[in-house]
Amino acid sequence: MARPVKWRKVCCLPESNRFGPLNLPADANNKVSMTVDEYETIRLIDLEGFTQEECARHMNIGRTTVQGIYIEAREKIAESLVNGKVLLIEGGEY
């Protein structure tokens, strides 16, 4: 039997949920989707200066889960910046 999903605690939804080149529409070929919980790990670790352990306590999840979420979020940000794709923040388990 699979483990039940543990909902992640987030502070708030982002004020803006779309970032990237101003002249491109967000179609399937030129967009990257980031979840709200991935956004929250970036906010807590990179902006607020939390450690992964502090972030995990704040979000009510395990540190290894935070590490995986954080790695995925950074890959998506890099793909958006390097390849000029629109970054959309939406959905997730929070």
TAQUI-V139120 format. One record per pair of residues at least 6 apart in sequence whose C-alpha atoms are under 6 Angstrom apart, sorted by the first residue. I is the first residue (numbers start at 0). J is the second residue. D is the distance in Angstrom with one decimal. If there is no record, write none. Layout:
i=[I:I]
j=[J:J]
d=[D:D]
This chain:
i=[6:6:7:7:8:8:16:16:17:17:18:18:19:19:25:29:30:30:30:31:32:32:32:33:33:34:34:34:34:35:35:35:37:37:40:43:52:55:55:55:79]
j=[92:93:58:93:58:93:87:88:86:87:85:86:85:86:85:84:84:85:86:86:86:87:88:87:88:88:89:90:91:89:90:91:68:72:69:49:62:61:62:65:86]
d=[5.4:4.9:5.4:4.3:4.4:5.6:5.6:4.8:5.7:4.7:5.7:5.0:4.4:5.9:6.0:4.9:5.1:4.5:5.9:4.9:5.9:4.8:5.9:5.9:4.7:5.5:5.0:5.1:4.7:5.8:6.0:5.7:5.6:5.3:5.8:5.6:5.3:5.5:5.1:5.9:6.0]
